[in-house]
């Protein structure tokens, strides 16, 4: 017999787990709730100290507010490092600006969380809900759509019948592939080199520095660490991966400067290719995509998960209304409304991020002069700077509730 549920979520990383927890907390007036199956290919990690090389993501201030509204922030807050200031600069040029939390009457411009800490915290919270079935480790083998449900066959042989299937399984989404939804992929010819760095000073400032190769970002973490994302040509990334720790730190010091004092330690280094990926459709009969399954953007402005979280919030809101009204969670009208609601934000962020990549990864002198004049103007004129700050904090369409 197939397991039956209202909603099956394929992918249990940040987007899938936050959506599952948001939906698990929803209730009808009579106390009823959705039944949810969460399918994740990787084994659930046991709660532990993540170690030096834990990967991190930046949550914009608006994303933190959204997580608070969805009732999810208490599970993440103990593992977060506040960002008190953001500094933007352009290597070799005069343009630059800084944004401070107190300028915008917020406690922090954002929070940096370590994935190896928040993942187990979210799964622990999910395990306390008796309306959530956790299928882990397992993966989607086959998907078949029917008039009133979708049949899922998992790698383990388990079968599930769900009224709605959510693809939250990342850029290589199996859900998207099984549905035959097209994906446009625009490679940037760049790789992101990632690592954790220790330094002499740790002021809680996030840095974005534009170099002739590409942007270099450093996000504050706890224990005197910073999370590095260094965008560069693939050949250069390969060479820097092969450097000794001392030589790598010196190369990074030369590119970044001494804003954090001397860089003292680098952890395990890795790289991955960068591309702009967009699903041509984000919904199909009783199926919908969220997060990187719908769009994957360049890390230049740290918008990836924050954009995906707005997908989660919008879908959770639609499903809350459906639950209250006793409506079908997989109804075509619900999914079409969700996709229409998300279209402008999705297009604006993907197009805007793409434009930033082209502007700030181009060493041509007139473009370099123009972007530095732009940074200088934003530093001088509060309205320009406030507009940038609102985008950095994820205040799309106004300050979140």
N, C-alpha and C positions, 0 to 999 in steps of 0.2 A: 504494500500500500504506500502511496506517495504521501509525504508530509504536506499538509496544507497550511498556508499562512496568507495573511493579507498582503504583506510586502516582503519581498526578498531583495536584499542588498548584496551585490557582488562586489567585494573589495572592502576590507576592514581596516584600512589605514585611516589617516586623519579625516578625510571627507566622509568615508563610509561609516566610521565609528561615531563621529559627531552626529551624523544624520540618524543613525540607529538610536542613539541615546536621546536625541530630541524627540523622535517619534515614540520611543518607549515611555516618555514622560507625559504624553498627551492622553487626555481622558474625555470621555463623553459625560454629559450631566448625570447619567446613571452609573458612572464609574467604569464603564467598559473602555477597552483600549484596542489598539492594533495588535495583531500577532505578527511578529517579525522574525525573519531568518537572516542572519548575517554570515556571509561566506567569505572566508579569508584563506589565501593560499599559504601564507607563512605561519609557522607555529606561533602561538601567543607567547610573548616574552614574560618571564616571571619578574615581578617587581624587584629591582636591584639598582645599585648605583651604576649608571650607564658607562662609566669609564671616561678616559680622556677624549676619545675619538667620537663621542656621541654627535650625531648630526642635529642641526638646529634649524628652525624656521622662525621668521619674524611675523608676529601677529600685529597688525595695525591697531590703533586705538579703537577704531570703529569695529574691528573684528572682535576685540575683547568685549565691547558692549553687546555685540550680537550673541556672543557666547553666554554672556550674563543673562540676556533676555531669554535664551533657550534653556537656561538652567544648567549650563555645562561648565561654566567657569570655575566653580568650586573644586572640580576634579583636576583642573589644570593650574590654578593659581599657585599652589605650593612649589611648582617646578618652573616658574617664570622669572626672567630677569628683566626689570624695567629698562626702557630706553628713555633717558632724560633729555637727550639732545641728538639731532641729526646734523652732521656736517657734510656738505657737498663741495667738492673742489675739482679743479681740472689741472692735471699735471703740466707744469711749465707755463701756466697762464695765470692771469690775475683774478679771474672770475671765481666766485665762491660764495657760499652763504651758510648760515646755521639756523636751525629751528629749535626752539626750546619749549619744553612742556609748559612752563609757567606762562609763556606768551599766549597760550590758547586755553588756559584755565583747566588743564588736565593733569592728572598725577604722572602720566607717562605718555609719550607719543606712540608707544607700542610696547610689546613684550616679546622677548625671545624665549622660546621653549625648546627643550631637547626632546626629540622624538622618542628616544629610548626611555624617557621618563613618563611622557604623557600617554604613550601608547598603552602600557600596562594599566595606567590610572583609568583610562577610558574603558578598557576591557573589564577591569574590576567593577566599575560602576555598572556596566552592562550586565555582568553576571548576577547582579542583585535584582534584576527584573525578570519575573517569571513569564513575561510575554515576549521574551527574546530568546531565540535558539541560536547558539553560537556553533557554527560548523567550521572547525579550524583544527589542523590544516586541511583544506579541501579547495577545489577549484571547479570552475564551470567547464563541462565537457560539451554539452549540447543544450540548445535553447529552441523551443518550439512554441509558437504563438497560436492560441485558440481564441474563440470568440469571447469567452468569459474568464480565461486564465492563461497563464504562461507556464509551460512545463519545463523544468530545469533538471538535467541529469548531471550529477557531479562526478568528478574523477573517482570518487570512492564507490560509485554506484548508487548513492542516495538519490532519490527523486523528490522533487518539490513541485507543488502546484501553488502558484502565487497569483493574486489579482493584479499586482504591480511588481515589476522588476526594475531596480535602480542599478545602473552601471556606474560604480564608483571605483573602478579597477584601473585607473591610471591611463597614461598616454597610449599604451599598447592594449587598450580595453578589449577583452574577449567578448564582452557583451556587444560592443559596437561592431566588432567583426562578424559575430554571429547574426546580427541584424542586417548586415550588408550596408550599413551607413557609411557614406564616403568620408574620407579624411583628407584635407589639404595640408600638405607638409612643406614648409619653406625653410630649408636649412640656412643657417647663418654663416657656415664656414668657420665657426668658433667653438672652442671647448671651454667648459667651466672647470677650473681646477679648484678643488675644495679640500680644506684641512682645518684643524683647530690650532690656534696659536696662543702661546703665553707671552706676556709682555710685562714691562716694569710698571706701567701705570694702567689702571682699569677704571676710567671715569664714568662708565655707563653711557658712553656716547657711541652711536652708530655712525660709521663713515662710509661714504660713497665717493670714490675718487676715480675720475675718468682719465685714462691714459691713452697713448697713441694706439695701443693694442686693443683696448676694450676696458670696461669698468672693473674696478676692484672694490669689493665691499667687505667690511669687517663689522660683525654684529657682536655686541657684548654678551658674554655668557658668565656663569658663576665660576668661582675658583680661579680668578685671574685669567680666564681664557677668552679668546675671541674666535668666532666662526668666520672663516675666510671663504669668499667666492671670488676667484680671480679669472676673469674672462680673457682669453688670448687665442692666438692662432694654434691649430692642432699641433703643428711641429714644435712650437715653443712650449706648449704644455707637456709634450713628451720629453723634451730636454729637461724641463724643470722637475718633472717627476723623477728623473734619473739622477738629479743632483744629490749630494750629501745634505744632511739637515743644515749644516753650517752654511753651505753655499746657497741653499734655498732661502734661508732666513736673510742672508745678505742681499740676494736679489729682490726679495720682498721689501726689505728695509729701503733699498734704493728707490723702488717704485712708490712706496707709501710715505716715506719720511719718518720723523721721530715724534709724531703726535702722541704716541703711546710709549715714548721712551724706547729703550732697546728691546727688540723682539728676542725672546730667550729660548723658546722651544716650539717645535712644530711636531704635530702628531702624524698619523697615517694620512698620506695624500692619495687623492683619487681624481678622476676627470670623467666628464661625459659630454657628448656633442649637444649643441644647442640648435633648436629649430622652433619655429612657430607652427603649431598644429591646431587645426580647427575642424571639428566635426561638421559636416555639411548639414546635418540635422541633429537635433538633440532629443527628439522623441520619435517613437514609432508605436504601433499598437501595443498598449499596456507596458511599454518600456520607456525609460527616460535616462539621460546621462547627466552626471554632475561632476564638477571638479575637472581634473586633468583628462578624464575620459571625454569631456566636451571640448576643452581647450587647454593647451599647454603653452605658456608664454616664457619669454626670455627672463632671466632673473634680474635684469638691470634695475628694476624699481621695486623688487620684492613683492610683486602683486599676485603671484601664482596661487598660493593657498587662500589668500584673502579674497580673490575673485571666486574661488571654489566655495568658500564659506558662504558667500552671498547666494550661490546656487542652493546650498543646503538650507539656508534660512528661507528663501523664497519657496522651495518645494515643501519644507516643513509647514510653512504657513498655509499653503494650499491644502495640504493633507489634514491639518488641524480643522479647517473649515469643513472638509469632507467628513471627518469623523463626527463633528458636531451635528451635521445634517444627515448622517446615516448614508452618505453617498459612496459611490464606487471609487476606490483610490486609483484605479487604472482607467477611469473614464477619459475618453479622448479629449473632451472639453477641458478637463483639469490639466492634462499634460500640454495641450496647445496653449492654454493661458500661461502656464509656467514658462514655456519656451518664448512666448511673445514678451512676457515681462522681463526676461533675462536678456533679450536680444540686444538692447541698446547698450547696457553696461558691458556685456560681453564684447561687442564690436568696438566700443570706445576704448576699452582696456587693451585688447589685442592690437588694434590699430595704433593706439598711442604708444604702447610699449615698442612696437615695431619701428615707429618713427624715432623714438629715443635711441634705439640701437643704431640706426643709420646715422643719426646726428652725432652721437657721442663715441662712435667707433670709427669716425672718419677723420684722418689727419690733415685733410685738405685745408690750407690756411684760411681762406674766406669762411668756411664753415666753422673752423675752430674759433676764429675771431667772433663770429656771430653768436655762437653758443656761450662764449665767455661774456659778451656784452649782455646776453640774456640773464645769465647768473648774476652779473653785477647789478642789473636793473632790479631783479627780484630781491636782492639784498637791500637795495635802497628804497624801494617802494613797497609799503606794507600790504597793499591790496594784491599785488602780484605774488608776493611771498605767501600770503594767507591762502591764496588759491592753490599753490603748490602744496602747502602744509595740509590742507584739507584732503587732497588726493593721497598724500603720504599716509595720513591717518585713516584712510578708508571712509571718509565722510561723503560718500557718493549719494547725491540727492539730499544732502543735508545731514546734520549730526544725528547718528542713530539714537534710538530711544534707549 
